[in-house]
Amino acid sequence: MLVSIHPPKNETFDLAAHTNTDPKGVVRSVDVYTVRPWGLYMARPTPGRAQFHYIECWLLPALDLRATVFHFNPGHERDQDFYLDVGRYTPGPDSWRSEDHYLDLVVRTGVAVTVDDVDELLTAVRHGLLTPETGEHAIRTAVATVDALAGHDYDLHRWLAGTGIDLTWRGPPR
């Protein structure tokens, strides 16, 4: 399989301006930011996206994970409850930063978790976009996450509650 190569995706979460700058430099307005000892919650609309109209996510620096709930548009629903990105999530007093490390985990509560984009991670390491150490850390993070989820019947909330992390979700505005 031929994998197109792209550098790690970086985002900025500006708490003061209530904006989120995506990997392409597009600045989007954020409805809610909430900072907790374990992470940062963000909720915002996704204008112009055919697949979904709203996202909510938690950046979890200690776990090197971003947990996202997509609110899909009719006809674009996916069989998933949570989408986990493996990466580096760096808190700051006024803004947070993220660097995606390619690996994604799709969680279906009570059913399974799948790991996606291993080919992208290996291609990025091979082409020097990530160091071998960062690539290895991403794999270790994904494996530890799969193991933890499997040990908690693929229930993200149950696993995280055992670590002192209580994720809450608002849903899109009505």
BAVEX-180695 format. One record per atom (N, C-alpha, C): residue number from 1; residue in one letter; atom name; y, x, z. Coordinates in steps of 0.02 Angstrom, whole numbers, plus 50000, padded with zeros to 5 digits. Atoms other than C-alpha are relative to their C-alpha. Example, Ala and Ser with C-alpha at 12.3 -4.5 7.8 and 13.67 -1.06 7.14 Angstrom:
2
1;A;N;49941;50045;50000
1;A;CA;49775;50615;50390
1;A;C;50060;50045;50000
2;S;N;49941;49958;49997
2;S;CA;49947;50684;50357
2;S;C;50055;49961;50037
//
This chain:
174
1;M;N;49941;50042;50000
1;M;CA;50000;50000;50000
1;M;C;50062;50045;50000
2;L;N;49938;49963;50003
2;L;CA;50171;50067;49953
2;L;C;50051;49968;50047
3;V;N;49953;50025;49950
3;V;CA;50295;50050;50096
3;V;C;50069;50028;49983
4;S;N;49932;49976;50011
4;S;CA;50481;50057;50062
4;S;C;50026;50029;50065
5;I;N;49976;49964;49941
5;I;CA;50567;50176;50180
5;I;C;50072;49981;50015
6;H;N;49932;50012;49977
6;H;CA;50721;50133;50280
6;H;C;50009;50032;50068
7;P;N;49989;49969;49934
7;P;CA;50801;50218;50429
7;P;C;49991;49948;50055
8;P;N;50005;50047;49945
8;P;CA;50779;50141;50601
8;P;C;50060;49953;50001
9;K;N;49946;50050;49997
9;K;CA;50880;49981;50619
9;K;C;50035;50006;50068
10;N;N;49959;49995;49940
10;N;CA;51023;49998;50743
10;N;C;50045;49939;50006
11;E;N;49955;50056;49987
11;E;CA;51121;49857;50823
11;E;C;50045;50016;50060
12;T;N;49954;49996;49943
12;T;CA;51269;49843;50941
12;T;C;50011;49931;50028
13;F;N;49990;50062;49964
13;F;CA;51288;49706;51070
13;F;C;50063;50009;50042
14;D;N;49935;49990;49968
14;D;CA;51473;49700;51119
14;D;C;50013;49942;50048
15;L;N;49993;50052;49949
15;L;CA;51485;49605;51283
15;L;C;50072;49975;50006
16;A;N;49930;50019;49993
16;A;CA;51675;49606;51289
16;A;C;50024;49956;49943
17;A;N;49978;50037;50059
17;A;CA;51703;49543;51112
17;A;C;49954;49941;49984
18;H;N;50050;50052;50013
18;H;CA;51551;49426;51118
18;H;C;49977;50001;49927
19;T;N;50024;49992;50068
19;T;CA;51486;49497;50954
19;T;C;49935;50040;50000
20;N;N;50061;49962;50013
20;N;CA;51324;49569;50886
20;N;C;50008;50029;49930
21;T;N;49995;49967;50065
21;T;CA;51334;49697;50745
21;T;C;49929;50018;49979
22;D;N;50069;49991;50023
22;D;CA;51173;49696;50644
22;D;C;49992;50067;49964
23;P;N;50012;49935;50032
23;P;CA;51092;49846;50556
23;P;C;50040;50012;49936
24;K;N;49962;49993;50062
24;K;CA;51192;49812;50397
24;K;C;50075;50002;50013
25;G;N;49929;49997;49982
25;G;CA;51358;49814;50492
25;G;C;50034;49932;50002
26;V;N;49972;50067;49996
26;V;CA;51381;49625;50490
26;V;C;50012;49981;50073
27;V;N;49982;50019;49932
27;V;CA;51472;49566;50646
27;V;C;49994;49925;50006
28;R;N;50011;50072;49989
28;R;CA;51417;49397;50713
28;R;C;50023;49981;50070
29;S;N;49979;50028;49936
29;S;CA;51487;49290;50852
29;S;C;49939;49982;50043
30;V;N;50054;50014;49953
30;V;CA;51376;49272;51006
30;V;C;50022;49943;50046
31;D;N;49986;50056;49955
31;D;CA;51367;49110;51106
31;D;C;49995;50021;50072
32;V;N;50013;49983;49930
32;V;CA;51297;49186;51265
32;V;C;49974;50071;50006
33;Y;N;50029;49938;49975
33;Y;CA;51270;49356;51342
33;Y;C;49988;49990;50074
34;T;N;50014;50001;49929
34;T;CA;51187;49367;51512
34;T;C;49968;50067;50017
35;V;N;50027;49936;49977
35;V;CA;51156;49532;51601
35;V;C;49962;49989;50065
36;R;N;50041;50002;49940
36;R;CA;51016;49544;51727
36;R;C;49978;50072;50015
37;P;N;50022;49932;49984
37;P;CA;50947;49697;51818
37;P;C;49948;50028;49951
38;W;N;50053;49978;50045
38;W;CA;50802;49704;51694
38;W;C;50019;49998;49926
39;G;N;49985;50003;50071
39;G;CA;50894;49667;51532
39;G;C;50061;49960;49982
40;L;N;49943;50037;50029
40;L;CA;51019;49581;51420
40;L;C;49973;49943;49958
41;Y;N;50017;50060;50039
41;Y;CA;51002;49404;51352
41;Y;C;50057;49988;49950
42;M;N;49952;50018;50051
42;M;CA;51088;49356;51190
42;M;C;49976;49937;49965
43;A;N;50015;50060;50040
43;A;CA;51095;49187;51101
43;A;C;50056;49991;49949
44;R;N;49950;50009;50051
44;R;CA;51182;49159;50935
44;R;C;49972;49963;49939
45;P;N;50021;50031;50063
45;P;CA;51177;49059;50774
45;P;C;49987;50054;49948
46;T;N;50016;49954;50054
46;T;CA;51112;49141;50615
46;T;C;50022;49969;49934
47;P;N;49976;50031;50061
47;P;CA;51223;49076;50476
47;P;C;49974;50036;49938
48;G;N;50022;49972;50063
48;G;CA;51158;49101;50300
48;G;C;49927;50018;49998
49;R;N;50072;49985;50000
49;R;CA;50976;49124;50351
49;R;C;49960;49938;49982
50;A;N;50040;50058;50022
50;A;CA;50854;49009;50261
50;A;C;49944;49986;50050
51;Q;N;50058;50008;49957
51;Q;CA;50711;49040;50384
51;Q;C;50015;49970;50068
52;F;N;49985;50023;49932
52;F;CA;50796;49007;50551
52;F;C;50075;49992;50008
53;H;N;49929;50016;49991
53;H;CA;50961;48942;50617
53;H;C;50029;50027;50066
54;Y;N;49976;49977;49935
54;Y;CA;50970;49016;50792
54;Y;C;49949;50050;50028
55;I;N;50045;49953;49966
55;I;CA;50898;49164;50889
55;I;C;50022;50009;50072
56;E;N;49989;49980;49931
56;E;CA;50881;49206;51071
56;E;C;49958;50062;50012
57;C;N;50041;49940;49986
57;C;CA;50826;49376;51132
57;C;C;50019;50031;50066
58;W;N;49991;49959;49940
58;W;CA;50807;49484;51285
58;W;C;49986;50072;49981
59;L;N;50011;49928;50006
59;L;CA;50830;49672;51274
59;L;C;49973;50024;50068
60;L;N;50034;49979;49938
60;L;CA;50712;49750;51403
60;L;C;49991;50076;49999
61;P;N;50001;49927;50006
61;P;CA;50755;49936;51416
61;P;C;49941;50035;50034
62;A;N;50054;49966;49963
62;A;CA;50623;49983;51546
62;A;C;49933;49994;49965
63;L;N;50063;50011;50035
63;L;CA;50486;49915;51433
63;L;C;50004;50022;49927
64;D;N;49989;49982;50070
64;D;CA;50561;49975;51267
64;D;C;49982;49942;49953
65;L;N;50015;50061;50039
65;L;CA;50547;49796;51203
65;L;C;50061;49956;49993
66;R;N;49953;50054;50011
66;R;CA;50656;49661;51130
66;R;C;49957;49938;49988
67;A;N;50038;50062;50008
67;A;CA;50584;49485;51151
67;A;C;50046;49948;49968
68;T;N;49958;50046;50038
68;T;CA;50649;49358;51026
68;T;C;49964;49933;49990
69;V;N;50023;50067;50019
69;V;CA;50629;49171;51002
69;V;C;50043;49980;49940
70;F;N;49966;50024;50060
70;F;CA;50673;49112;50826
70;F;C;49996;49924;49999
71;H;N;49999;50073;50009
71;H;CA;50725;48931;50802
71;H;C;50000;49988;49925
72;F;N;50011;50005;50071
72;F;CA;50654;48899;50630
72;F;C;50027;49935;49970
73;N;N;49980;50059;50038
73;N;CA;50722;48781;50500
73;N;C;49936;49965;49975
74;P;N;50059;50036;50025
74;P;CA;50603;48643;50440
74;P;C;49974;50032;49936
75;G;N;50033;49970;50058
75;G;CA;50478;48711;50316
75;G;C;49991;50075;50005
76;H;N;50006;49927;49992
76;H;CA;50494;48890;50380
76;H;C;49968;50019;50067
77;E;N;50031;49987;49935
77;E;CA;50402;48874;50546
77;E;C;49945;50052;49993
78;R;N;50054;49950;49997
78;R;CA;50285;49015;50595
78;R;C;49959;49988;50063
79;D;N;50045;50008;49943
79;D;CA;50136;49015;50711
79;D;C;50011;50057;50048
80;Q;N;49983;49948;49951
80;Q;CA;50218;49119;50846
80;Q;C;50044;49969;50054
81;D;N;49957;50022;49945
81;D;CA;50300;49095;51014
81;D;C;50054;50053;50013
82;F;N;49953;49945;49988
82;F;CA;50381;49266;51036
82;F;C;49988;50055;49950
83;Y;N;50002;49943;50046
83;Y;CA;50422;49412;50923
83;Y;C;50027;50059;50040
84;L;N;49979;49942;49960
84;L;CA;50429;49580;51012
84;L;C;50011;50059;49954
85;D;N;49984;49939;50036
85;D;CA;50515;49730;50935
85;D;C;49993;50059;50048
86;V;N;50006;49938;49962
86;V;CA;50469;49903;50999
86;V;C;50060;50044;49980
87;G;N;49943;49958;50017
87;G;CA;50620;50018;51012
87;G;C;50032;50029;50062
88;R;N;49960;49972;49945
88;R;CA;50752;50100;51120
88;R;C;50059;49953;50010
89;Y;N;49947;50048;49983
89;Y;CA;50874;49983;51208
89;Y;C;50041;50032;50056
90;T;N;49958;49960;49956
90;T;CA;51021;50068;51291
90;T;C;50057;49958;50028
91;P;N;49947;50039;49969
91;P;CA;51131;49976;51416
91;P;C;50065;50040;50006
92;G;N;49934;49971;49987
92;G;CA;51316;50009;51435
92;G;C;50043;49948;50035
93;P;N;49959;50048;49962
93;P;CA;51454;49929;51538
93;P;C;50031;49946;49956
94;D;N;49967;50048;50045
94;D;CA;51538;49845;51388
94;D;C;49959;49984;49938
95;S;N;50042;50014;50058
95;S;CA;51407;49858;51252
95;S;C;49931;50033;50009
96;W;N;50068;49974;50001
96;W;CA;51221;49887;51227
96;W;C;49985;50021;49929
97;R;N;50020;49977;50066
97;R;CA;51138;49976;51083
97;R;C;49924;49995;49995
98;S;N;50072;50001;50011
98;S;CA;50967;49960;51005
98;S;C;49983;50043;49939
99;E;N;50028;49965;50057
99;E;CA;50863;50068;50890
99;E;C;49928;49975;49993
100;D;N;50065;50028;50012
100;D;CA;50711;49981;50816
100;D;C;49951;50055;49978
101;H;N;50051;49950;50017
101;H;CA;50553;50086;50806
101;H;C;49943;49970;49960
102;Y;N;50044;50026;50052
102;Y;CA;50469;49982;50671
102;Y;C;49945;49952;50023
103;L;N;50057;50041;49980
103;L;CA;50323;49908;50768
103;L;C;50023;49933;50027
104;D;N;49986;50068;49977
104;D;CA;50326;49720;50796
104;D;C;49936;49970;50026
105;L;N;50058;50035;49971
105;L;CA;50211;49615;50904
105;L;C;50015;49926;49998
106;V;N;49992;50072;50005
106;V;CA;50188;49431;50868
106;V;C;49954;49968;50052
107;V;N;50037;50030;49944
107;V;CA;50136;49332;51022
107;V;C;49991;49925;49989
108;R;N;50018;50071;50000
108;R;CA;50046;49166;51015
108;R;C;49972;49986;50069
109;T;N;50017;50009;49929
109;T;CA;50040;49110;51197
109;T;C;49930;49969;50007
110;G;N;50066;50024;49986
110;G;CA;49863;49088;51261
110;G;C;49949;50014;49945
111;V;N;50044;49991;50057
111;V;CA;49790;49142;51093
111;V;C;49990;50074;49983
112;A;N;50007;49931;50025
112;A;CA;49827;49320;51034
112;A;C;50068;50033;49993
113;V;N;49942;49961;50019
113;V;CA;49950;49457;50995
113;V;C;49979;50043;49941
114;T;N;50015;49956;50057
114;T;CA;49957;49550;50829
114;T;C;50055;50052;49996
115;V;N;49953;49945;50009
115;V;CA;50040;49716;50791
115;V;C;50013;50007;49925
116;D;N;49980;49995;50070
116;D;CA;50137;49727;50627
116;D;C;50040;50064;49989
117;D;N;49958;49946;50025
117;D;CA;50221;49866;50528
117;D;C;49981;50070;50023
118;V;N;50025;49933;49985
118;V;CA;50112;50012;50581
118;V;C;50013;50046;49941
119;D;N;49988;49960;50060
119;D;CA;50128;50072;50401
119;D;C;50072;50024;49996
120;E;N;49929;49980;50000
120;E;CA;50318;50073;50416
120;E;C;50013;50056;50050
121;L;N;49991;49948;49949
121;L;CA;50312;50174;50577
121;L;C;49973;50067;49975
122;L;N;50030;49937;50023
122;L;CA;50195;50304;50503
122;L;C;50039;50030;49942
123;T;N;49959;49976;50056
123;T;CA;50300;50317;50344
123;T;C;50065;50030;50026
124;A;N;49937;49975;49971
124;A;CA;50459;50339;50448
124;A;C;49989;50068;50033
125;V;N;50014;49935;49968
125;V;CA;50379;50480;50549
125;V;C;49986;50052;49946
126;R;N;50017;49953;50054
126;R;CA;50308;50562;50392
126;R;C;50062;50025;49963
127;H;N;49939;49982;50036
127;H;CA;50482;50561;50312
127;H;C;50056;50024;50046
128;G;N;49951;49971;49954
128;G;CA;50572;50625;50467
128;G;C;50053;49952;50025
129;L;N;49951;50048;49975
129;L;CA;50664;50464;50509
129;L;C;49992;49987;50075
130;L;N;50013;49999;49928
130;L;CA;50583;50466;50681
130;L;C;49961;50064;50014
131;T;N;50040;49941;49981
131;T;CA;50514;50616;50773
131;T;C;49928;49979;50014
132;P;N;50069;50017;49981
132;P;CA;50327;50624;50801
132;P;C;49995;49975;50072
133;E;N;50000;50021;49930
133;E;CA;50362;50606;50987
133;E;C;50023;49927;50007
134;T;N;49976;50069;49997
134;T;CA;50461;50446;50960
134;T;C;49948;49953;49970
135;G;N;50053;50040;50030
135;G;CA;50324;50379;50846
135;G;C;49942;49990;50048
136;E;N;50054;50005;49952
136;E;CA;50192;50418;50976
136;E;C;50020;49953;50057
137;H;N;49977;50044;49946
137;H;CA;50297;50333;51111
137;H;C;49999;49927;49978
138;A;N;50002;50068;50025
138;A;CA;50313;50178;51001
138;A;C;49929;49973;50000
139;I;N;50070;50022;50000
139;I;CA;50124;50170;50980
139;I;C;49976;49987;50071
140;R;N;50020;50009;49930
140;R;CA;50096;50194;51166
140;R;C;50031;49936;50030
141;T;N;49968;50061;49976
141;T;CA;50222;50056;51203
141;T;C;49965;49938;49973
142;A;N;50034;50058;50030
142;A;CA;50137;49936;51082
142;A;C;49931;49990;50031
143;V;N;50067;50005;49971
143;V;CA;49963;49974;51150
143;V;C;50004;49975;50072
144;A;N;49993;50023;49930
144;A;CA;50020;49953;51331
144;A;C;50021;49927;50003
145;T;N;49978;50070;50001
145;T;CA;50105;49789;51286
145;T;C;49942;49954;49981
146;V;N;50058;50040;50019
146;V;CA;49951;49722;51197
146;V;C;49951;49995;50058
147;D;N;50046;49999;49943
147;D;CA;49844;49773;51346
147;D;C;50026;49954;50056
148;A;N;49971;50042;49946
148;A;CA;49963;49690;51471
148;A;C;49996;49926;49981
149;L;N;50003;50070;50022
149;L;CA;49972;49530;51368
149;L;C;49928;49975;50002
150;A;N;50070;50021;49999
150;A;CA;49782;49524;51348
150;A;C;49977;49988;50072
151;G;N;50018;50008;49930
151;G;CA;49765;49543;51537
151;G;C;50032;49941;50033
152;H;N;49966;50059;49974
152;H;CA;49878;49392;51561
152;H;C;49992;49941;49952
153;D;N;50016;50054;50047
153;D;CA;49797;49276;51432
153;D;C;50055;49990;49948
154;Y;N;49949;50002;50053
154;Y;CA;49931;49319;51304
154;Y;C;50059;49956;50019
155;D;N;49943;50039;49974
155;D;CA;50065;49239;51413
155;D;C;50055;50049;50020
156;L;N;49946;49953;49989
156;L;CA;50225;49340;51401
156;L;C;50035;49988;50067
157;H;N;49965;50015;49937
157;H;CA;50310;49250;51546
157;H;C;49958;50019;50061
158;R;N;50043;49984;49943
158;R;CA;50161;49271;51661
158;R;C;49996;50076;50011
159;W;N;50001;49927;49994
159;W;CA;50148;49457;51623
159;W;C;50065;50026;50030
160;L;N;49936;49974;49978
160;L;CA;50333;49489;51646
160;L;C;50018;49978;50071
161;A;N;49987;50023;49932
161;A;CA;50345;49384;51804
161;A;C;49967;50046;50051
162;G;N;50035;49953;49956
162;G;CA;50219;49503;51882
162;G;C;50036;50067;50007
163;T;N;49962;49938;49997
163;T;CA;50340;49646;51847
163;T;C;50070;49988;50029
164;G;N;49934;50017;49973
164;G;CA;50490;49554;51922
164;G;C;50050;49978;49948
165;I;N;49956;50021;50055
165;I;CA;50562;49500;51754
165;I;C;49990;49925;49989
166;D;N;50002;50072;50010
166;D;CA;50605;49315;51738
166;D;C;50043;49982;49940
167;L;N;49964;50017;50061
167;L;CA;50652;49271;51560
167;L;C;50016;49925;49999
168;T;N;49981;50070;50009
168;T;CA;50748;49110;51531
168;T;C;50029;49992;49930
169;W;N;49979;50014;50068
169;W;CA;50790;49029;51365
169;W;C;50042;49936;50001
170;R;N;49955;50059;50002
170;R;CA;50932;48906;51329
170;R;C;49984;49953;49943
171;G;N;50007;50041;50060
171;G;CA;50891;48846;51156
171;G;C;50067;49994;49965
172;P;N;49936;50006;50036
172;P;CA;51021;48812;51022
172;P;C;50042;49944;50028
173;P;N;49957;50054;49976
173;P;CA;51173;48706;51065
173;P;C;49982;49935;49964
174;R;N;50014;50066;50030
174;R;CA;51149;48521;51032
174;R;C;50062;49969;49971
//
